[in-house]
Amino acid sequence: MASDDRSGRRSVLNWLLGFWGTGVFGAVLYPVARYLAPPDLPEAATLSVSAGSARTLPPNSGRVVPFGPRPAIVIRTGAGELRAFSATCTHLDCTVQYRPDLQHIWCACHNGHYDLNGRNVAGPPPRPLDEVYDVNVKDDEIVITRRS
């Protein structure tokens, strides 16, 4: 009987030790997991942003500016018209740029091409640029605004 009594005690102690070890492991793992997985907070929607001075953007040129979580591109066409689009390529989310020599928007990652209306015209991009923004000039400051 003594050996049954010892094995019974031993199994209870093993169970308690396993329960305690699981608690300690969970107490250490939970804060680490919370640190590595940031909370899912909605981002504040940026409605408009300053894109700099209109004087410093000559005809047939472009400028990439931050617009909330993604960049925007502001272009002054050869005729002097200002246009703004999302500057994220629809192929693999690379940042696009304006090519004055080609007079269109170009993605350097995989040679994607967009016209001055944001439509994809060559290369791998599957669709046009995601957003077209309104552009206003107020006291020489270019202001781009998200369309509602």
C-alpha positions, 0 to 999 in steps of 0.5 A: 500500500505504501507504494500506491500511496507514494505514486498517488502523492507523486501524481498529485505533485506532478499535476500541481507542478504542471499546473503551476508551470503552465501558469508561469509560462502563460504569465510570461507569454501573454505580455510578450504576445500583447507587445508583439501584436499591436492593438487594432486602432482605426487610423484617423482619416486625413482629409487634406494636406499641404503639398508645399509651395506652388512656385517650387513645382515647375511645369512638367514636374511632380512631388511625392508628399505624405498623406495620412498612412500612404503617400500622394503625388502632386503633378504639374503638367506641361500645360501648368495644370495641377493634379494629385493621386495616391502615390502607391502602385496598385501592383505591389504597393511601391511608391510611384514617381513622375517621369518628366522625360515620359510625361507620365507616372512611373513605378520603378519597382516593376516598370509600371506606367500610369497616364496623367489621369492615373490610369494604368497604361503599361507594365504589371499594375492591374488597375488605375491608381487608387485615389484621385485628389482635389487640388487647390492653391491658396496663397501659393500653398498647394492643398490636396484634399480627399474626395468625398 
